[in-house]
Structures are given as C-alpha cells and as structure tokens.
Amino acid sequence: MKIIAIYGGKSAEHDISILSTFSMLQAVYYEYYEVQLIYITKAGQWLKGALLKEAPKSEADLRLTPETAELIVPSAIKEEDSIVFPILHGPNGEDGTIQGLLEILAVPYVGAGVLASACGMDKIMTKYILQQIGIPQVPYVSVVKTKWKDTPEEVFGQCEGSLVYPMFVKPANMGSSVGISRAETREELQAAIEEAFRFDQRVVVEQGIEAREIEVAILGNEEVRTTVAGEIVKTVDFYDYESKYIDNTVTLQIPAEIPEEIHQKAREYAKQAYLALDGSGLSRCDFFLTSNNELFLNELNTMPGFTPFSMYPLLWEEMGIKYGDLIEELLQLGLMRFKQRQKLAMTYDE
C-alpha cells in the first residue's frame, strides 16, 4: 500500500511540518508500505517527489524544488490503494482546508475531519464549544481586527475590565507558539495584539495564571483512548517558537508528577472535548494546572507535532505503543473512517 505524505504548507509552521514528516518517515514499516512525497512550498506549489522504499537520510531530502520534483495539481494525489498522511501544521493544513479537499477527492486520510480540524484549529471556536459542555477554561476576551482598528480603547476596556495582567495574546488560528506574546502592561498588550494580528484576523486574549502545563494524547475514532498526562517542565514563564523547535530547551516529564485524580480528570476532559469536536484519528489536549489543583483546558491540537522530542509520540511510548506501531494505528484508523463514510455515502445514494 502507498502512503501519500503531504507536508510543508503555506503557514508559518512550514518548517515544523518538515521536522514532523522526517521523523514519521523514519518509523514507517517499509516492508508493507511505499511513501509518495508531496511537498507544498511556502508559495503554495504542489511538488511530487520520490517514491520512498526506505527512510530518507536527511531533512534536506524533503525540501523539494521545481527543479528536483514534478509540479502537480492537488487532485493528482488521488491513487488507488493509497492513504494520505497530511502532516501539516497551522492554517491551510490543520484547519480543515486540506481535509475538505481530501473529502471531495474521496481518498482516505489520517487524522481529524473537516469539522474537528476547523474548530480545533480556531482557539475561539474551541472555547465556545468547551464552554457549552462545561469544561473549565481560563477567562478570555476575543478580538476581531476591524474592532481593534476602529475602537482600540474599547478593546482595552474589555481586556482590563475582565482580566488582570499578565495576559497572553494569541492568534486564533496558529499553533507552536507562533505569534503568541505575554503582556504585563497596556503598552505590551497593544504590541502583543498587533503582533498576533500579523498572523490572523481574530485574536484571543487570555488571563495569565501561575500554572503547570500538562498534556494528554488521544487516539481513536468511536473508541477513544487517552494517555497519562505529561508535563512541560518550565524554567521560564513562557516558551516561544524558538525554545520549542529551534533551541529545543523544553523539558518533558512523562508521566507528569501529579495526583492520580488529576490524571483521571485530565483524561476525561480530553475525551469529552475530543468527542464534542467530532475528533478522529489523533489529537493532543493541553491543560493548565494550578498549585491548588484547578485544571483548565487550554486547547485541542488535531495534528500535534511528530518530531523526535514531541509530546504526542512520547506519551504513547509511555503507554507501550512504539513510534512505528503508532503510525500503523493511525493509518488503520484513517482507513476505517474512510470505509465508514463510504458506507454512509452509499446510504445517501439509495
């Protein structure tokens, strides 16, 4: 069977996608699969690369160019006896757009569908949904760009009227700490909002709290499995993009050293959120845990990082599923979901 690995993309998380893809390709069971490389450039070109029968030697092998690969239209990825693995992070990849294309082409693919991808990617929509099912979150204010341009004082009033400094400002539709800033004064809040608007038309301002960051990995379609929680052990107040992916200064504690009841609560909240967003395949659920054991769900990531130092595969390794077996499970879940949707389509036709 052929795995069609789609990676790169137009978002600011382009390079993270390449890191994740290279790591995933080291773990594929090549005795059963071939891997077709499909690279989306930062400019949005789709390039068809080599058909791999063994793992690539370096990340450089994945950075295709029009001189080294075939320029194709997106619909050309459809092949018989294949499954797409869209290892794309951020807008135009993790937000339901690629998933919509794959649905239209009627090809099986790994991961969340259109609805879960779109809602999980959008921090504001995620908050609205979690609020409806009663999962605790930190206080927040959503800001749209037109309102910020027209009435910035009103935005300051909303933020300072319902939140206290420090605050964290985030683009609604980015991940990997891209565009996120910490603000301790109005001047810093203004700069942080302007920075976030470089990446999106909508921004969320969250109450900063003293808390530990713990994460739970999720796997499954109808039958949902979760892991014990892992912790991002902080030595600074906030890890930015460079800390996470360039300098690799983040320390992970797996399992997190927290009470068993907190483990269970985090796993239950993660499952509830996953089902509410119609999750499938995989996700990673991120939480804040305060010193008095208050647990707040921060976000649900429908395509978590797959780098060698990413939390998602390491959590499943802790649960006894090695990297290669995890990739295999994700492929099988994608195929199962596709077959179920095909049955539904046949029912519609009748």
Number of C-alpha atoms within 10 A of each C-alpha: 12 19 22 22 21 25 29 30 27 19 21 19 22 20 18 23 27 25 20 23 25 23 21 22 19 15 17 22 16 16 8 9 15 19 24 20 22 27 24 24 19 15 9 13 17 26 24 25 21 16 14 16 16 16 17 14 11 10 13 10 11 20 18 21 17 13 8 12 17 15 17 13 11 17 11 10 22 16 12 9 10 20 24 25 22 24 25 30 31 24 24 15 27 32 27 21 16 20 26 15 14 21 16 10 14 13 21 26 28 27 29 27 26 21 16 27 28 23 24 30 27 26 24 23 16 21 23 11 16 21 12 9 12 11 16 16 18 15 16 20 17 18 22 15 16 11 13 19 10 10 11 15 12 12 19 14 11 15 23 16 9 11 18 15 17 18 24 21 29 28 29 26 26 24 23 20 18 19 25 26 22 20 20 13 14 15 9 15 23 16 16 22 25 16 19 24 21 10 20 17 14 22 28 23 27 23 19 19 16 11 18 17 21 29 30 28 27 28 24 21 21 13 7 17 14 23 23 22 27 25 23 17 14 15 10 7 9 13 17 16 18 13 13 16 18 10 9 11 13 17 13 17 14 18 19 19 13 14 9 12 10 17 20 15 12 27 22 14 22 29 21 17 23 27 15 15 22 18 28 26 25 26 28 23 26 21 24 22 20 14 9 7 14 11 23 20 23 21 24 30 27 28 26 24 24 22 20 15 17 16 25 24 23 22 25 21 16 14 13 11 15 15 20 15 16 19 20 14 18 21 20 18 23 26 19 17 21 19 13 10 15 15 11 12 11 9 9 8 7 6
